Amino acid sequence: MTKDEELARYMALIEQYKEQMNSLETQSSYVQAAIVDYSKAKMTLEQLSKADKNQEILLPIGGSTFINARAIDSSKALFDIGGGVVAEKTSDDAIKKIDERINGLEKTQERIITMMQNLQNEAAEVSAKAQKLLSEQQK
C-alpha cells in the first residue's frame, strides 16, 4: 500500500469515527430525554400520593404545562408494561418500576459514554498516524 493510499484510508476511518460519534451523541440525547421524562413522572407520582382525596392539584401534562385537577384516587397508576399493554399498579409499585427503567437508562447512558470515549481514543490514534504520514511526505 502506498503512503497516499494509507493516508486516504486513515482519512476515511476518521470520517467514519465522526459519523459514529454523531450517532452516539444523538442516542445519548434520546436516552437523557427519557431519563428526564421518567424522573418527572416519578416526581409527579410521589407528589400525587401525598395529596388528599379531592384535593385540588396542578397536574403536569408535559412541555412545562399544567392543568388544574382533583386527586380522586392517587393510590393507583396506569403503567405501560410494553407492547401497548397498560397495567394498574399501586403508586409505590409504579415508582419502583420507574426507578428500574431509570437505572436501565443510566446504564445505557454509561455504555454510550464509554463507546464515545473509545471512539475518541481510536480517532486520536488514527489522526496521529495520519499526521506522522503527512509530515513524512513533506520531507
Secondary structure, DSSP 8 states (H G I E B T S, - for coil): --HHHHHHHHHHHHHHHHHHHHHHHHHHHHHHHHHHHHHHHHHHHHHHHTS-TTEEEEEEEETTEEEEEEES-TTEEEEEEETTEEEEEEHHHHHHHHHHHHHHHHHHHHHHHHHHHHHHHHHHHHHHHHHHHHHHHT-
